[in-house]
């Protein structure tokens, strides 16, 4: 019998997120983004899209990262909670 583990989104625990912004941020931005993995997709018919994926310590750290992206003038395409994470 397999026991199903339910993940719960909380304000004060680590979680994995995927954040998409337009433009090209290369791997040098990883430390600036809290060690998140950065991938860039070059659209055939449009500008590139950068995806940041990784564990964020808590919701306050997520808000801080989103404010830093805003300060760069990068609009958000999406912010997705992937699941609970360990940091």
FENGI-V131911 format. One record per residue. N is the residue number from 1. RES is the residue in one letter. PSI is psi in whole degrees, -180 to 180 (999 if undefined). OMEGA is omega in degrees with one decimal (NA if undefined). BURIAL is + if it has 16 or more other ideal C-beta (glycine too) atoms within 10 Angstrom, else -. Layout:
N&RES&PSI&OMEGA&BURIAL  N&RES&PSI&OMEGA&BURIAL
This chain:
1&X&131&-179.9&-  2&X&128&178.5&-  3&X&125&179.8&-  4&X&129&178.2&-  5&X&123&179.6&-  6&X&132&177.3&-  7&X&144&-177.9&-  8&X&132&176.3&-  9&X&129&-180.0&-  10&X&168&178.4&-  11&X&-27&-167.5&-  12&X&18&179.2&-  13&X&157&178.0&-  14&X&148&176.4&-  15&X&154&177.8&+  16&X&132&-179.6&+  17&X&156&172.0&+  18&X&121&-177.1&+  19&X&129&178.8&+  20&X&134&176.9&+  21&X&154&176.5&+  22&X&153&176.6&-  23&X&-175&-174.7&-  24&X&107&170.6&-  25&X&123&-179.1&+  26&X&179&-175.3&-  27&X&-21&178.8&-  28&X&-20&179.8&-  29&X&-6&-175.4&-  30&X&-48&178.9&-  31&X&-41&178.5&-  32&X&-32&-177.9&-  33&X&26&175.7&+  34&X&26&178.0&+  35&X&13&179.9&-  36&X&152&174.4&+  37&X&134&-178.1&-  38&X&126&175.1&+  39&X&145&-179.6&-  40&X&130&175.1&-  41&X&123&178.3&-  42&X&113&180.0&-  43&X&139&178.5&-  44&X&-36&-175.2&-  45&X&14&-178.8&-  46&X&-174&-178.1&-  47&X&163&178.1&-  48&X&159&176.6&-  49&X&132&177.9&+  50&X&135&176.8&+  51&X&125&175.8&+  52&X&126&-178.3&+  53&X&132&177.1&+  54&X&179&-179.3&+  55&X&133&176.3&+  56&X&136&-172.2&+  57&X&-41&-179.8&+  58&X&-177&-177.7&-  59&X&-32&177.5&-  60&X&-40&178.0&-  61&X&-36&176.5&+  62&X&-46&178.6&+  63&X&-40&178.7&-  64&X&-45&178.6&-  65&X&-42&179.1&+  66&X&-37&176.9&+  67&X&-38&178.3&-  68&X&-40&176.7&-  69&X&-41&177.3&+  70&X&-41&-179.0&-  71&X&-23&175.1&-  72&X&-5&-178.7&-  73&X&25&-179.5&-  74&X&110&176.7&+  75&X&150&179.3&-  76&X&133&171.1&-  77&X&-46&177.6&-  78&X&155&171.5&-  79&X&118&-177.5&-  80&X&133&172.6&-  81&X&122&-178.4&-  82&X&-38&179.4&-  83&X&176&177.8&-  84&X&146&-178.9&+  85&X&168&176.8&+  86&X&137&178.8&-  87&X&999&NA&-
